[in-house]
Amino acid sequence: MTTTAMKPFKTRRHRDIVFPICNTLVLILIMFITLYPVLNTVAYSFNEAMDAVKGGIGIWPRKFSTDAYASIIKDPAVYKAFGVSVSKTVVTTLLNLFLTTMVSYALSRKEYVLRRFITTVMVLTMYVNAGLIPGYLLVSKVLGLKNTFWAYIIPSLFQCFNMIVIRTYISNSIPDALVESGKIDGAGDLRCYFQIILPLCVPVLATVALFIAVGAWNDWFSTWLYNSSKADLHTLQYLLKMKLETTQNQANAAMTSADALAAKASKVAPITVRASITVVSAVPIMVVYPFLQKYFVTGMALGSVKG
């Protein structure tokens, strides 16, 4: 082989080696930039309170302590609020998915003559919102849901954005031939929905379910708006937020009064409580995410009409 012929070969081989190395280094850098705030928050949550106030903590606690977590876990109300949050998240996710998928399936059918009009009207609600006060009056006065568990569920039964995502997936990824063949065999719309559409929508349903669950789990404003006066209906996010505010107020009062010495002896500080609350709030979602990640791929219907 001549030297001239060897040069392009060496050049291609050089590119094949350099690019993966550079790509790996860039991805490692991005991973570190992404993980650093998380690791820093965990480090603060496990650090001793008064030492954490000094700052300068990296990704490892300077003085290890679990007092911030103990101040949260020892409160019996936390466990009840955790149960309310789990119930709210599960019920909201299941009902929202069920109703949104049914509407999405109906609006994806080309033979439905009103599908464009109804879709346009629904999309308009994403741009034109009545506002907080009409929504509060509707839920609390008209529907009478204030101080009830259903104040969490009814306003969250349907989301237009999720409907658009699911409808688009059904239209683009599920061949019409599947539904048509089902109807030829005598299946009605409900049977086609449950036995054809739902099984093939698992990837998009898992994705949308994660969106709904994260939103429902992190929501504290609904509790403050509708159920703040009923302790049995306090969610975990609302309770932790109130605990953080209490700790912050106590710290502020101590710094401007004779209680400053007591503040120094305190085992918790707002910065460690805030970090531990962040970790406690994020752990359930981090546990659920790996089980849904495998469904974050599309193309489940590819090849379904072959054969």
Long-range contacts (C-beta under 8 A, 24 or more apart in sequence): 41-275, 41-278, 41-279, 42-275, 42-279, 44-271, 44-272, 44-275, 45-69, 45-272, 45-275, 45-276, 45-278, 45-279, 47-272, 48-272, 49-266, 49-267, 49-268, 49-269, 49-271, 49-272, 50-264, 50-266, 50-269, 52-269, 52-271, 52-272, 53-269, 53-271, 65-267, 65-272, 67-267, 67-268, 67-272, 68-268, 68-272, 68-273, 68-275, 68-276, 69-276, 69-280, 70-267, 71-243, 71-267, 71-268, 71-273, 71-276, 72-240, 72-243, 72-273, 72-276, 72-277, 72-280, 75-243, 77-231, 77-234, 77-239, 78-236, 78-239, 78-240, 80-232, 80-234, 81-234, 81-235, 81-236, 81-238, 81-239, 82-236, 84-149, 84-232, 84-233, 84-234, 84-235, 84-236, 85-217, 85-235, 85-236, 85-237, 86-284, 87-149, 88-149, 88-152, 88-153, 88-216, 88-235, 89-213, 89-216, 89-217, 91-153, 92-152, 92-153, 92-156, 92-212, 92-213, 92-216, 93-209, 93-212, 93-213, 93-216, 95-153, 95-157, 96-156, 96-157, 96-158, 96-159, 96-162, 96-212, 97-205, 97-208, 97-209, 97-212, 99-157, 99-158, 100-158, 100-159, 100-162, 100-163, 100-166, 100-208, 101-166, 101-193, 101-197, 101-198, 101-201, 101-205, 102-193, 103-158, 103-163, 104-163, 104-166, 104-167, 104-170, 105-167, 105-170, 105-193, 105-197, 107-163, 107-167, 108-167, 108-170, 108-171, 109-179, 110-176, 119-164, 119-167, 122-160, 122-163, 123-160, 123-164, 125-160, 126-160, 126-161, 136-225, 136-226, 139-226, 140-226, 145-226, 146-226, 146-227, 147-226, 147-227, 147-229, 147-230, 147-233, 148-226, 148-227, 148-233, 149-233, 151-222, 151-226, 151-227, 152-216, 152-219, 152-222, 152-223, 152-226, 152-227, 152-235, 155-222, 156-212, 156-215, 156-216, 159-212, 162-208, 162-211, 162-212, 165-204, 165-207, 165-208, 166-201, 166-204, 166-205, 166-208, 169-201, 169-203, 169-204, 169-298, 170-197, 170-201, 173-200, 173-204, 173-298, 173-299, 173-300, 173-301, 174-200, 174-201, 174-301, 174-304, 175-301, 175-304, 175-305, 177-305, 178-301, 178-304, 178-305, 200-300, 200-301, 200-304, 202-295, 202-300, 203-295, 203-296, 203-297, 203-298, 203-300, 204-298, 205-295, 206-292, 206-295, 206-296, 207-292, 207-295, 207-296, 209-292, 210-288, 210-289, 210-292, 213-285, 213-288, 214-285, 217-281, 217-284, 217-285, 218-281, 236-280, 236-281, 237-281, 240-277, 240-280, 240-281, 241-277, 243-273, 243-277, 244-270, 244-273, 244-274, 244-277, 247-273
